[in-house]
Every structure is written in C-alpha cells, then in structure tokens.
Amino acid sequence: MPGFVRPAVAEPAPAIDEAMRATSSPQPPTEAAAPLGDHDGRTLTVAEARRLRGEHTATQQGEPEPSSMPATGPLVLSVLCEQGHVSPPGSTRCLHCGAAVRAGSDGRRNRPDFAVLVSPSGERVPLGRGVVVGRRPRTSRAEHDRLPRLVAVESPNEDVSRSHLEVRCDEWTIVAVDLDSTNGTVLLQPGRPPQRLRAGQPTIIAIGDRLDLGDGAVVAIEAL
C-alpha cells in the first residue's frame, strides 16, 4: 500500500536476554530442609500450654502444682499438702493422702468431695452437692446452683417417706436434715445413745455415723 511503512522490531541484546533467563531459572537450594514431621519445633501444643500455665500459677502463688483430685465444690477456706490436695483449715495432715500440710498454704479454693453416703444397697454417693434419700425422693432446692443427688431406698411397709432425709456439706461440716418425714430419722453414733433428729433442723454429723430411716433402711457416712 502506498505510503505504508512496517515498523521495525528490535531484537533483544544478547546480554539482556541471558540475564532474563538466569533470573527466571530456579536456583538450587543451598541446604536440604530437615523433615519437620507433625511438629515444627516452634508451635506450642495444648498440653504444653496447660503444663506451663500450671507451673506459672504454682510459682506465682508459692503452691505445689494442682493434683488430679477433683475440686468442683464451692470456694472454702483450705490448706494444701505437697501433692496439691485440698484439706480443711487447721489440718496438719492431708485429708486425701495423709501427707504433711504445707505451712502458709491457707487460702480459698474449690472444695473437693471428701465424704460419701452409703445407701442400704451399698451404693456410694458423694456428698459434694447434697443427697436426698427417700422412697421416691424429689427436691427443688439447689445446692450451689446444683440439684442434690436423689437416692431411692426400698421400704416394703412405706415407713420411709418419699423424700425423707437430706445430707449435705456446709463448708467442711456434714449436716443431716429430716425432711418432716412421717416416722422420723434416728442418728446412730459410735459410743453414744441413738438420737432422734428434729424435723427440719440441721444436725451436725461426722464420718462414721449412720442414719436409720426405718423399715430396715440405714445409710452410713464414710470418707471418700
């Protein structure tokens, strides 16, 4: 076509072309990477984080690391042994393992279960949130935002009331309350005469005591 001139296309200079190829070519690694497996050596696992948090807390408070003994009850005054078990204030020996109590370990902590109610059938029921015993027990009263456990006992003659007796822990003290039962409750303590509980009135009891609900239904209080 008259007057049309095709534009010239310049060829790349050899030096520039070589530099571009060198830049785009993969470079060999300087050293082989070590296999990492499932852990890269820098990531803190959940188990390690919990362990470190426990050590940090124990160091801050000057207390031994918490034990595996469950402490789910309310906050109460307590002391610790070297294993981290929680015992009543004033104790010289651990309630759980018998070890010596640490000096200066007084403080408020969650109370563990420390006693059980043994039913006539041999069932061992922790007293941590209270227990209601009866022929067909029911309750609407919560102990530390948790309903008491219900323990049914046999009563062929129906001498045991439907909701007959409540046993619960007040701080470190165990109390029994006759729930206005028809035939009453008798407290049996070693070396003492039988004592009839006053209906609706809390009575302090101890580990080793038994409670007779009538009709052959006797429950015992034992250490956990």
URQUIKA-V803592 format. One record per residue. N is the residue number from 1. PSI is psi in degrees with one decimal (NA if undefined). NEAR is the number of other ideal C-beta (glycine too) atoms within 12 Angstrom. Layout:
n: <N/N>
psi: <PSI/PSI>
near: <NEAR/NEAR>
This chain:
n: <1/2/3/4/5/6/7/8/9/10/11/12/13/14/15/16/17/18/19/20/21/22/23/24/25/26/27/28/29/30/31/32/33/34/35/36/37/38/39/40/41/42/43/44/45/46/47/48/49/50/51/52/53/54/55/56/57/58/59/60/61/62/63/64/65/66/67/68/69/70/71/72/73/74/75/76/77/78/79/80/81/82/83/84/85/86/87/88/89/90/91/92/93/94/95/96/97/98/99/100/101/102/103/104/105/106/107/108/109/110/111/112/113/114/115/116/117/118/119/120/121/122/123/124/125/126/127/128/129/130/131/132/133/134/135/136/137/138/139/140/141/142/143/144/145/146/147/148/149/150/151/152/153/154/155/156/157/158/159/160/161/162/163/164/165/166/167/168/169/170/171/172/173/174/175/176/177/178/179/180/181/182/183/184/185/186/187/188/189/190/191/192/193/194/195/196/197/198/199/200/201/202/203/204/205/206/207/208/209/210/211/212/213/214/215/216/217/218/219/220/221/222/223/224>
psi: <134.1/137.6/-5.7/131.5/122.3/129.9/145.6/139.0/121.1/137.8/139.8/144.4/143.7/-38.6/-42.4/-41.0/-42.1/-38.1/-39.7/-42.3/-37.5/-37.1/-39.0/-13.4/137.5/140.5/139.6/142.8/144.2/-33.0/152.3/135.7/135.2/140.6/137.4/-22.4/-143.2/-9.7/130.2/4.2/-10.8/-20.2/132.5/118.3/164.0/-43.2/-42.2/-38.7/-42.9/-41.0/-44.7/-38.6/-39.5/-41.6/-39.3/-43.9/-42.7/-39.9/-41.6/-41.9/-6.3/29.9/155.8/161.3/139.5/145.8/178.5/-2.8/119.2/134.5/91.2/3.0/-169.6/165.1/128.4/159.3/139.0/172.5/166.5/148.0/-179.4/-22.4/-1.6/10.3/143.8/130.6/165.1/151.1/144.1/-6.9/144.7/-21.3/146.3/133.8/-27.0/-48.7/-8.3/0.4/161.8/145.4/141.1/132.5/138.5/17.9/12.0/138.3/175.0/125.8/164.7/132.9/133.0/165.1/134.5/-6.0/156.6/154.9/128.0/116.9/167.3/-25.3/-4.4/-0.5/134.9/114.0/117.0/144.6/6.1/-39.8/14.2/155.9/135.3/126.5/139.6/-178.7/-42.8/74.2/144.3/156.7/152.1/-0.7/125.7/141.5/108.7/49.1/15.0/135.7/141.9/155.3/149.2/129.0/115.9/136.1/152.2/141.5/85.6/-34.9/3.1/32.2/-26.9/129.9/163.3/-51.1/97.4/-45.5/142.0/135.2/128.1/170.8/132.1/104.5/-114.6/6.8/137.8/130.0/148.8/139.6/120.5/124.9/55.1/44.2/160.6/-44.3/0.7/175.9/137.7/127.2/127.1/112.4/140.0/129.0/7.4/153.9/153.6/142.9/125.7/128.3/143.5/128.9/129.8/-2.2/123.9/134.4/127.6/129.3/175.5/164.7/131.5/-15.5/159.1/156.9/121.5/116.3/-5.2/164.8/29.5/3.5/105.2/129.7/150.1/153.2/121.7/161.5/149.8/NA>
near: <5/4/4/6/7/6/6/6/6/7/8/12/10/10/10/13/13/13/13/13/13/12/11/10/10/8/8/7/7/6/6/7/8/8/9/10/8/8/12/12/11/8/13/14/14/10/12/14/13/15/16/16/17/21/17/14/17/21/13/10/21/15/30/25/22/25/24/13/26/19/26/19/32/26/15/26/21/35/33/39/29/23/24/31/36/41/37/29/21/14/27/17/18/28/31/31/22/16/22/19/30/27/14/11/31/22/19/19/29/20/35/34/31/34/36/26/44/30/32/25/18/15/20/21/33/32/40/31/28/38/43/40/49/38/30/19/33/20/27/12/20/13/26/21/12/18/19/33/27/28/38/27/38/22/26/12/14/20/24/37/31/24/30/43/49/45/50/39/36/23/20/30/22/37/29/46/34/36/36/20/36/22/25/27/42/30/35/25/23/15/9/14/10/18/22/21/33/18/21/16/19/22/29/23/37/26/25/19/33/30/43/32/47/31/24/16/35/29/41/35/39/26/22/26>
